[in-house]
């Protein structure tokens, strides 16, 4: 359970770096897609969607990290034998 400290943080950082690396390509591709009609006449601004992802990912990361830390502490407490009823 201790490995999540490294793995979860690395996964979050790599995900954010991937989004930031693809953002210039999405901005350049948006100009091509705006002229193309679609059956529902809906246009998505993917750079705006990426921005919302980046804004919401940090609070989600922090809340999940705190939850996992509390669960780790709980598991360590029970592993030490303190969580069992003593007769």
DRENDREN-745269 format. One record per residue: x, y, z of N, C-alpha, C, CB in turn; residue number from 1; residue in one letter. Coordinates in nm, 3 decimals. Glycine has a CB too. Example, Ala and Ser with C-alpha at 12.3 -4.5 7.8 and 13.67 -1.06 7.14 Angstrom:
n_east = 1.319, n_north = -0.569, n_up = 0.780, ca_east = 1.230, ca_north = -0.450, ca_up = 0.780, c_east = 1.320, c_north = -0.330, c_up = 0.780, cb_east = 1.131, cb_north = -0.447, cb_up = 0.905, nr = 1, rest = a
n_east = 1.285, n_north = -0.225, n_up = 0.708, ca_east = 1.367, ca_north = -0.106, ca_up = 0.714, c_east = 1.290, c_north = 0.003, c_up = 0.787, cb_east = 1.408, cb_north = -0.060, cb_up = 0.572, nr = 2, rest = s
// end
This chain:
n_east = 0.082, n_north = -0.120, n_up = 0.000, ca_east = 0.000, ca_north = 0.000, ca_up = 0.000, c_east = 0.086, c_north = 0.125, c_up = 0.000, cb_east = -0.093, cb_north = 0.001, cb_up = 0.120, nr = 1, rest = x
n_east = 0.210, n_north = 0.114, n_up = 0.036, ca_east = 0.294, ca_north = 0.232, ca_up = 0.041, c_east = 0.338, c_north = 0.275, c_up = -0.099, cb_east = 0.416, cb_north = 0.206, cb_up = 0.127, nr = 2, rest = x
n_east = 0.337, n_north = 0.184, n_up = -0.193, ca_east = 0.381, ca_north = 0.219, ca_up = -0.329, c_east = 0.288, c_north = 0.318, c_up = -0.397, cb_east = 0.392, cb_north = 0.093, cb_up = -0.413, nr = 3, rest = x
n_east = 0.165, n_north = 0.333, n_up = -0.348, ca_east = 0.075, ca_north = 0.427, ca_up = -0.413, c_east = 0.125, c_north = 0.570, c_up = -0.401, cb_east = -0.064, cb_north = 0.416, cb_up = -0.354, nr = 4, rest = x
n_east = 0.206, n_north = 0.601, n_up = -0.300, ca_east = 0.260, ca_north = 0.736, ca_up = -0.288, c_east = 0.340, c_north = 0.773, c_up = -0.413, cb_east = 0.349, cb_north = 0.747, cb_up = -0.162, nr = 5, rest = x
n_east = 0.418, n_north = 0.680, n_up = -0.461, ca_east = 0.499, ca_north = 0.707, ca_up = -0.581, c_east = 0.416, c_north = 0.689, c_up = -0.707, cb_east = 0.621, cb_north = 0.614, cb_up = -0.584, nr = 6, rest = x
n_east = 0.342, n_north = 0.579, n_up = -0.715, ca_east = 0.271, ca_north = 0.548, ca_up = -0.838, c_east = 0.157, c_north = 0.645, c_up = -0.868, cb_east = 0.216, cb_north = 0.408, cb_up = -0.830, nr = 7, rest = x
n_east = 0.081, n_north = 0.682, n_up = -0.768, ca_east = -0.032, ca_north = 0.771, ca_up = -0.790, c_east = 0.015, c_north = 0.912, c_up = -0.829, cb_east = -0.121, cb_north = 0.778, cb_up = -0.665, nr = 8, rest = x
n_east = 0.119, n_north = 0.960, n_up = -0.763, ca_east = 0.172, ca_north = 1.092, ca_up = -0.797, c_east = 0.232, c_north = 1.090, c_up = -0.937, cb_east = 0.277, cb_north = 1.137, cb_up = -0.693, nr = 9, rest = x
n_east = 0.305, n_north = 0.984, n_up = -0.971, ca_east = 0.365, ca_north = 0.974, ca_up = -1.105, c_east = 0.255, c_north = 0.968, c_up = -1.212, cb_east = 0.456, cb_north = 0.850, cb_up = -1.114, nr = 10, rest = x
n_east = 0.149, n_north = 0.894, n_up = -1.186, ca_east = 0.039, ca_north = 0.884, ca_up = -1.282, c_east = -0.027, c_north = 1.020, c_up = -1.304, cb_east = -0.064, cb_north = 0.782, cb_up = -1.235, nr = 11, rest = x
n_east = -0.046, n_north = 1.095, n_up = -1.196, ca_east = -0.109, ca_north = 1.227, ca_up = -1.209, c_east = -0.019, c_north = 1.322, c_up = -1.287, cb_east = -0.140, cb_north = 1.285, cb_up = -1.071, nr = 12, rest = x
n_east = 0.108, n_north = 1.325, n_up = -1.254, ca_east = 0.202, ca_north = 1.416, ca_up = -1.322, c_east = 0.213, c_north = 1.381, c_up = -1.470, cb_east = 0.341, cb_north = 1.412, cb_up = -1.255, nr = 13, rest = x
n_east = 0.223, n_north = 1.253, n_up = -1.501, ca_east = 0.232, ca_north = 1.212, ca_up = -1.642, c_east = 0.103, c_north = 1.244, c_up = -1.718, cb_east = 0.262, cb_north = 1.062, cb_up = -1.651, nr = 14, rest = x
n_east = -0.011, n_north = 1.229, n_up = -1.654, ca_east = -0.137, ca_north = 1.265, ca_up = -1.720, c_east = -0.146, c_north = 1.413, c_up = -1.751, cb_east = -0.255, cb_north = 1.224, cb_up = -1.633, nr = 15, rest = x
n_east = -0.105, n_north = 1.496, n_up = -1.656, ca_east = -0.109, ca_north = 1.641, ca_up = -1.678, c_east = -0.008, c_north = 1.681, c_up = -1.786, cb_east = -0.079, cb_north = 1.717, cb_up = -1.546, nr = 16, rest = x
n_east = 0.111, n_north = 1.621, n_up = -1.783, ca_east = 0.211, ca_north = 1.651, ca_up = -1.886, c_east = 0.164, c_north = 1.608, c_up = -2.024, cb_east = 0.343, cb_north = 1.584, cb_up = -1.852, nr = 17, rest = x
n_east = 0.094, n_north = 1.496, n_up = -2.032, ca_east = 0.040, ca_north = 1.451, ca_up = -2.159, c_east = -0.063, c_north = 1.548, c_up = -2.213, cb_east = -0.021, cb_north = 1.312, cb_up = -2.145, nr = 18, rest = x
n_east = -0.151, n_north = 1.596, n_up = -2.128, ca_east = -0.252, ca_north = 1.694, ca_up = -2.171, c_east = -0.185, c_north = 1.823, c_up = -2.215, cb_east = -0.353, cb_north = 1.722, cb_up = -2.058, nr = 19, rest = x
n_east = -0.087, n_north = 1.869, n_up = -2.139, ca_east = -0.017, ca_north = 1.992, ca_up = -2.176, c_east = 0.062, c_north = 1.977, c_up = -2.306, cb_east = 0.076, cb_north = 2.035, cb_up = -2.064, nr = 20, rest = x
n_east = 0.117, n_north = 1.859, n_up = -2.329, ca_east = 0.193, ca_north = 1.836, ca_up = -2.452, c_east = 0.104, c_north = 1.831, c_up = -2.575, cb_east = 0.272, cb_north = 1.707, cb_up = -2.441, nr = 21, rest = x
n_east = -0.018, n_north = 1.781, n_up = -2.561, ca_east = -0.108, ca_north = 1.771, ca_up = -2.676, c_east = -0.191, c_north = 1.897, c_up = -2.698, cb_east = -0.199, cb_north = 1.653, cb_up = -2.658, nr = 22, rest = x
n_east = -0.188, n_north = 1.989, n_up = -2.605, ca_east = -0.268, ca_north = 2.111, ca_up = -2.617, c_east = -0.235, c_north = 2.192, c_up = -2.742, cb_east = -0.250, cb_north = 2.196, cb_up = -2.495, nr = 23, rest = x
n_east = -0.108, n_north = 2.214, n_up = -2.779, ca_east = -0.081, ca_north = 2.289, ca_up = -2.903, c_east = -0.137, c_north = 2.220, c_up = -3.028, cb_east = 0.069, cb_north = 2.309, cb_up = -2.920, nr = 24, rest = x
n_east = -0.133, n_north = 2.087, n_up = -3.032, ca_east = -0.188, ca_north = 2.015, ca_up = -3.147, c_east = -0.339, c_north = 2.027, c_up = -3.153, cb_east = -0.148, cb_north = 1.867, cb_up = -3.142, nr = 25, rest = x
n_east = -0.402, n_north = 2.028, n_up = -3.038, ca_east = -0.548, ca_north = 2.043, ca_up = -3.034, c_east = -0.588, c_north = 2.182, c_up = -3.079, cb_east = -0.602, cb_north = 2.015, cb_up = -2.893, nr = 26, rest = x
n_east = -0.513, n_north = 2.285, n_up = -3.037, ca_east = -0.545, ca_north = 2.421, ca_up = -3.080, c_east = -0.529, c_north = 2.438, c_up = -3.229, cb_east = -0.457, cb_north = 2.521, cb_up = -3.007, nr = 27, rest = x
n_east = -0.426, n_north = 2.378, n_up = -3.288, ca_east = -0.407, ca_north = 2.391, ca_up = -3.432, c_east = -0.510, c_north = 2.309, c_up = -3.508, cb_east = -0.267, cb_north = 2.348, cb_up = -3.471, nr = 28, rest = x
n_east = -0.555, n_north = 2.198, n_up = -3.453, ca_east = -0.655, ca_north = 2.116, ca_up = -3.520, c_east = -0.795, c_north = 2.173, c_up = -3.505, cb_east = -0.650, cb_north = 1.974, cb_up = -3.465, nr = 29, rest = x
n_east = -0.819, n_north = 2.256, n_up = -3.406, ca_east = -0.952, ca_north = 2.315, ca_up = -3.388, c_east = -0.991, c_north = 2.402, c_up = -3.506, cb_east = -0.958, cb_north = 2.398, cb_up = -3.260, nr = 30, rest = x
n_east = -0.897, n_north = 2.471, n_up = -3.566, ca_east = -0.930, ca_north = 2.557, ca_up = -3.679, c_east = -0.976, c_north = 2.474, c_up = -3.799, cb_east = -0.811, cb_north = 2.644, cb_up = -3.718, nr = 31, rest = x
n_east = -0.928, n_north = 2.352, n_up = -3.811, ca_east = -0.972, ca_north = 2.265, ca_up = -3.920, c_east = -1.112, c_north = 2.210, c_up = -3.898, cb_east = -0.874, cb_north = 2.151, cb_up = -3.938, nr = 32, rest = x
n_east = -1.145, n_north = 2.181, n_up = -3.775, ca_east = -1.275, ca_north = 2.119, ca_up = -3.746, c_east = -1.390, c_north = 2.219, c_up = -3.740, cb_east = -1.266, cb_north = 2.045, cb_up = -3.615, nr = 33, rest = x
n_east = -1.363, n_north = 2.347, n_up = -3.724, ca_east = -1.471, ca_north = 2.444, ca_up = -3.711, c_east = -1.546, c_north = 2.464, c_up = -3.842, cb_east = -1.416, cb_north = 2.578, cb_up = -3.663, nr = 34, rest = x
n_east = -1.479, n_north = 2.442, n_up = -3.954, ca_east = -1.546, ca_north = 2.463, ca_up = -4.082, c_east = -1.625, c_north = 2.340, c_up = -4.126, cb_east = -1.445, cb_north = 2.500, cb_up = -4.188, nr = 35, rest = x
n_east = -1.607, n_north = 2.229, n_up = -4.059, ca_east = -1.674, ca_north = 2.106, ca_up = -4.099, c_east = -1.809, c_north = 2.095, c_up = -4.029, cb_east = -1.587, cb_north = 1.983, cb_up = -4.067, nr = 36, rest = x
n_east = -1.918, n_north = 2.084, n_up = -4.105, ca_east = -2.050, ca_north = 2.066, ca_up = -4.039, c_east = -2.065, c_north = 1.922, c_up = -3.992, cb_east = -2.166, cb_north = 2.103, cb_up = -4.136, nr = 37, rest = x
n_east = -2.149, n_north = 1.907, n_up = -3.890, ca_east = -2.181, ca_north = 1.772, ca_up = -3.842, c_east = -2.332, c_north = 1.759, c_up = -3.835, cb_east = -2.116, cb_north = 1.744, cb_up = -3.703, nr = 38, rest = x
n_east = -2.383, n_north = 1.637, n_up = -3.821, ca_east = -2.529, ca_north = 1.617, ca_up = -3.826, c_east = -2.606, c_north = 1.690, c_up = -3.715, cb_east = -2.559, cb_north = 1.471, cb_up = -3.817, nr = 39, rest = x
n_east = -2.545, n_north = 1.713, n_up = -3.601, ca_east = -2.617, ca_north = 1.776, ca_up = -3.491, c_east = -2.586, c_north = 1.925, c_up = -3.481, cb_east = -2.583, cb_north = 1.708, cb_up = -3.360, nr = 40, rest = x
n_east = -2.499, n_north = 1.977, n_up = -3.567, ca_east = -2.460, ca_north = 2.118, ca_up = -3.565, c_east = -2.404, c_north = 2.159, c_up = -3.428, cb_east = -2.578, cb_north = 2.206, cb_up = -3.602, nr = 41, rest = x
n_east = -2.321, n_north = 2.073, n_up = -3.372, ca_east = -2.258, ca_north = 2.100, ca_up = -3.243, c_east = -2.108, c_north = 2.109, c_up = -3.266, cb_east = -2.292, cb_north = 1.989, cb_up = -3.138, nr = 42, rest = x
n_east = -2.047, n_north = 2.208, n_up = -3.204, ca_east = -1.903, ca_north = 2.226, ca_up = -3.216, c_east = -1.843, c_north = 2.225, c_up = -3.077, cb_east = -1.869, cb_north = 2.357, cb_up = -3.291, nr = 43, rest = x
n_east = -1.740, n_north = 2.144, n_up = -3.056, ca_east = -1.671, ca_north = 2.137, ca_up = -2.929, c_east = -1.538, c_north = 2.209, c_up = -2.939, cb_east = -1.651, cb_north = 1.991, cb_up = -2.885, nr = 44, rest = x
n_east = -1.508, n_north = 2.286, n_up = -2.838, ca_east = -1.376, ca_north = 2.347, ca_up = -2.829, c_east = -1.293, c_north = 2.258, c_up = -2.737, cb_east = -1.384, cb_north = 2.496, cb_up = -2.774, nr = 45, rest = x
n_east = -1.211, n_north = 2.174, n_up = -2.795, ca_east = -1.137, ca_north = 2.075, ca_up = -2.717, c_east = -1.032, c_north = 2.139, c_up = -2.628, cb_east = -1.072, cb_north = 1.974, cb_up = -2.809, nr = 46, rest = x
n_east = -0.980, n_north = 2.254, n_up = -2.665, ca_east = -0.885, ca_north = 2.320, ca_up = -2.576, c_east = -0.955, c_north = 2.366, c_up = -2.449, cb_east = -0.820, cb_north = 2.440, cb_up = -2.647, nr = 47, rest = x
n_east = -1.081, n_north = 2.404, n_up = -2.458, ca_east = -1.159, ca_north = 2.439, ca_up = -2.339, c_east = -1.186, c_north = 2.316, c_up = -2.253, cb_east = -1.291, cb_north = 2.507, cb_up = -2.379, nr = 48, rest = x
n_east = -1.212, n_north = 2.204, n_up = -2.316, ca_east = -1.233, ca_north = 2.079, ca_up = -2.242, c_east = -1.105, c_north = 2.039, c_up = -2.169, cb_east = -1.279, cb_north = 1.965, cb_up = -2.337, nr = 49, rest = x
n_east = -0.990, n_north = 2.055, n_up = -2.235, ca_east = -0.862, ca_north = 2.027, ca_up = -2.170, c_east = -0.840, c_north = 2.120, c_up = -2.051, cb_east = -0.745, cb_north = 2.041, cb_up = -2.270, nr = 50, rest = x
n_east = -0.877, n_north = 2.246, n_up = -2.066, ca_east = -0.863, ca_north = 2.341, ca_up = -1.957, c_east = -0.947, c_north = 2.301, c_up = -1.837, cb_east = -0.902, cb_north = 2.482, cb_up = -2.004, nr = 51, rest = x
n_east = -1.072, n_north = 2.260, n_up = -1.860, ca_east = -1.158, ca_north = 2.214, ca_up = -1.751, c_east = -1.102, c_north = 2.088, c_up = -1.686, cb_east = -1.301, cb_north = 2.187, cb_up = -1.802, nr = 52, rest = x
n_east = -1.045, n_north = 1.999, n_up = -1.766, ca_east = -0.982, ca_north = 1.879, ca_up = -1.710, c_east = -0.868, c_north = 1.917, c_up = -1.617, cb_east = -0.930, cb_north = 1.787, cb_up = -1.823, nr = 53, rest = x
n_east = -0.784, n_north = 2.010, n_up = -1.659, ca_east = -0.671, ca_north = 2.051, ca_up = -1.576, c_east = -0.719, c_north = 2.119, c_up = -1.448, cb_east = -0.579, cb_north = 2.144, cb_up = -1.653, nr = 54, rest = x
n_east = -0.826, n_north = 2.196, n_up = -1.456, ca_east = -0.877, ca_north = 2.266, ca_up = -1.338, c_east = -0.941, c_north = 2.170, c_up = -1.238, cb_east = -0.979, cb_north = 2.372, cb_up = -1.379, nr = 55, rest = x
n_east = -1.005, n_north = 2.066, n_up = -1.287, ca_east = -1.074, ca_north = 1.974, ca_up = -1.196, c_east = -0.986, c_north = 1.858, c_up = -1.151, cb_east = -1.198, cb_north = 1.920, cb_up = -1.262, nr = 56, rest = x
n_east = -0.876, n_north = 1.835, n_up = -1.220, ca_east = -0.794, ca_north = 1.719, ca_up = -1.184, c_east = -0.717, c_north = 1.740, c_up = -1.053, cb_east = -0.697, cb_north = 1.688, cb_up = -1.296, nr = 57, rest = x
n_east = -0.675, n_north = 1.861, n_up = -1.023, ca_east = -0.599, ca_north = 1.883, ca_up = -0.900, c_east = -0.684, c_north = 1.860, c_up = -0.775, cb_east = -0.543, cb_north = 2.025, cb_up = -0.899, nr = 58, rest = x
n_east = -0.805, n_north = 1.917, n_up = -0.763, ca_east = -0.885, ca_north = 1.885, ca_up = -0.643, c_east = -0.920, c_north = 1.737, c_up = -0.632, cb_east = -1.014, cb_north = 1.968, cb_up = -0.643, nr = 59, rest = x
n_east = -0.947, n_north = 1.673, n_up = -0.746, ca_east = -0.977, ca_north = 1.530, ca_up = -0.745, c_east = -0.854, c_north = 1.451, c_up = -0.701, cb_east = -1.023, cb_north = 1.484, cb_up = -0.884, nr = 60, rest = x
n_east = -0.737, n_north = 1.489, n_up = -0.749, ca_east = -0.613, ca_north = 1.423, ca_up = -0.710, c_east = -0.591, c_north = 1.435, c_up = -0.560, cb_east = -0.494, cb_north = 1.482, cb_up = -0.787, nr = 61, rest = x
n_east = -0.608, n_north = 1.556, n_up = -0.507, ca_east = -0.584, ca_north = 1.578, ca_up = -0.364, c_east = -0.682, c_north = 1.500, c_up = -0.277, cb_east = -0.593, cb_north = 1.726, cb_up = -0.332, nr = 62, rest = x
n_east = -0.809, n_north = 1.501, n_up = -0.313, ca_east = -0.907, ca_north = 1.430, ca_up = -0.231, c_east = -0.884, c_north = 1.279, c_up = -0.235, cb_east = -1.050, cb_north = 1.462, cb_up = -0.278, nr = 63, rest = x
n_east = -0.850, n_north = 1.225, n_up = -0.351, ca_east = -0.821, ca_north = 1.083, ca_up = -0.360, c_east = -0.693, c_north = 1.047, c_up = -0.287, cb_east = -0.811, cb_north = 1.042, cb_up = -0.506, nr = 64, rest = x
n_east = -0.593, n_north = 1.133, n_up = -0.293, ca_east = -0.467, ca_north = 1.109, ca_up = -0.224, c_east = -0.488, c_north = 1.106, c_up = -0.072, cb_east = -0.364, cb_north = 1.216, cb_up = -0.262, nr = 65, rest = x
n_east = -0.567, n_north = 1.199, n_up = -0.022, ca_east = -0.597, ca_north = 1.202, ca_up = 0.122, c_east = -0.676, c_north = 1.079, c_up = 0.163, cb_east = -0.674, cb_north = 1.330, cb_up = 0.159, nr = 66, rest = x
n_east = -0.773, n_north = 1.039, n_up = 0.082, ca_east = -0.851, ca_north = 0.919, ca_up = 0.111, c_east = -0.762, c_north = 0.795, c_up = 0.116, cb_east = -0.962, cb_north = 0.900, cb_up = 0.006, nr = 67, rest = x
n_east = -0.673, n_north = 0.781, n_up = 0.017, ca_east = -0.584, ca_north = 0.665, ca_up = 0.014, c_east = -0.487, c_north = 0.666, c_up = 0.132, cb_east = -0.507, cb_north = 0.661, cb_up = -0.117, nr = 68, rest = x
n_east = -0.443, n_north = 0.784, n_up = 0.172, ca_east = -0.355, ca_north = 0.793, ca_up = 0.288, c_east = -0.427, c_north = 0.748, c_up = 0.416, cb_east = -0.303, cb_north = 0.938, cb_up = 0.303, nr = 69, rest = x
n_east = -0.552, n_north = 0.789, n_up = 0.432, ca_east = -0.629, ca_north = 0.746, ca_up = 0.550, c_east = -0.653, c_north = 0.596, c_up = 0.549, cb_east = -0.763, cb_north = 0.821, cb_up = 0.556, nr = 70, rest = x
n_east = -0.682, n_north = 0.540, n_up = 0.431, ca_east = -0.703, ca_north = 0.396, ca_up = 0.422, c_east = -0.574, c_north = 0.321, c_up = 0.453, cb_east = -0.754, cb_north = 0.358, cb_up = 0.283, nr = 71, rest = x
n_east = -0.460, n_north = 0.372, n_up = 0.410, ca_east = -0.332, ca_north = 0.310, ca_up = 0.441, c_east = -0.308, c_north = 0.310, c_up = 0.592, cb_east = -0.217, cb_north = 0.382, cb_up = 0.369, nr = 72, rest = x
n_east = -0.336, n_north = 0.424, n_up = 0.656, ca_east = -0.319, ca_north = 0.433, ca_up = 0.801, c_east = -0.412, c_north = 0.335, c_up = 0.872, cb_east = -0.345, cb_north = 0.576, cb_up = 0.850, nr = 73, rest = x
n_east = -0.533, n_north = 0.320, n_up = 0.822, ca_east = -0.628, ca_north = 0.226, ca_up = 0.881, c_east = -0.578, c_north = 0.082, c_up = 0.866, cb_east = -0.766, cb_north = 0.242, cb_up = 0.816, nr = 74, rest = x
n_east = -0.528, n_north = 0.046, n_up = 0.750, ca_east = -0.478, ca_north = -0.088, ca_up = 0.727, c_east = -0.355, c_north = -0.118, c_up = 0.813, cb_east = -0.444, cb_north = -0.108, cb_up = 0.580, nr = 75, rest = x
n_east = -0.269, n_north = -0.019, n_up = 0.829, ca_east = -0.152, ca_north = -0.039, ca_up = 0.915, c_east = -0.194, c_north = -0.055, c_up = 1.061, cb_east = -0.055, cb_north = 0.078, cb_up = 0.902, nr = 76, rest = x
n_east = -0.297, n_north = 0.016, n_up = 1.101, ca_east = -0.349, ca_north = 0.005, ca_up = 1.237, c_east = -0.398, c_north = -0.136, c_up = 1.263, cb_east = -0.462, cb_north = 0.107, cb_up = 1.261, nr = 77, rest = x
n_east = -0.477, n_north = -0.190, n_up = 1.166, ca_east = -0.528, ca_north = -0.326, ca_up = 1.183, c_east = -0.418, c_north = -0.430, c_up = 1.169, cb_east = -0.637, cb_north = -0.352, cb_up = 1.081, nr = 78, rest = x
n_east = -0.317, n_north = -0.405, n_up = 1.089, ca_east = -0.208, ca_north = -0.500, ca_up = 1.072, c_east = -0.124, c_north = -0.511, c_up = 1.199, cb_east = -0.119, cb_north = -0.459, cb_up = 0.953, nr = 79, rest = x
n_east = -0.118, n_north = -0.407, n_up = 1.276, ca_east = -0.042, ca_north = -0.409, ca_up = 1.402, c_east = -0.119, c_north = -0.482, c_up = 1.512, cb_east = -0.009, cb_north = -0.267, cb_up = 1.446, nr = 80, rest = x
n_east = -0.244, n_north = -0.517, n_up = 1.486, ca_east = -0.322, ca_north = -0.590, ca_up = 1.584, c_east = -0.401, c_north = -0.504, c_up = 1.680, cb_east = -0.235, cb_north = -0.677, cb_up = 1.661, nr = 81, rest = x
n_east = -0.400, n_north = -0.376, n_up = 1.660, ca_east = -0.471, ca_north = -0.286, ca_up = 1.751, c_east = -0.619, c_north = -0.277, c_up = 1.719, cb_east = -0.409, cb_north = -0.147, cb_up = 1.747, nr = 82, rest = x
n_east = -0.655, n_north = -0.320, n_up = 1.601, ca_east = -0.795, ca_north = -0.311, ca_up = 1.560, c_east = -0.877, c_north = -0.430, c_up = 1.604, cb_east = -0.805, cb_north = -0.296, cb_up = 1.413, nr = 83, rest = x
n_east = -0.819, n_north = -0.529, n_up = 1.666, ca_east = -0.891, ca_north = -0.648, ca_up = 1.707, c_east = -0.939, c_north = -0.633, c_up = 1.851, cb_east = -0.803, cb_north = -0.773, cb_up = 1.692, nr = 84, rest = x
n_east = -1.049, n_north = -0.696, n_up = 1.878, ca_east = -1.100, ca_north = -0.696, ca_up = 2.015, c_east = -1.018, c_north = -0.793, c_up = 2.098, cb_east = -1.250, cb_north = -0.735, cb_up = 2.018, nr = 85, rest = x
n_east = -0.979, n_north = -0.751, n_up = 2.215, ca_east = -0.901, ca_north = -0.836, ca_up = 2.304, c_east = -0.992, c_north = -0.894, c_up = 2.412, cb_east = -0.783, cb_north = -0.756, cb_up = 2.367, nr = 86, rest = x
n_east = -0.977, n_north = -1.022, n_up = 2.435, ca_east = -1.059, ca_north = -1.090, ca_up = 2.536, c_east = -0.995, c_north = -1.089, c_up = 2.671, cb_east = -1.087, cb_north = -1.232, cb_up = 2.496, nr = 87, rest = x
// end
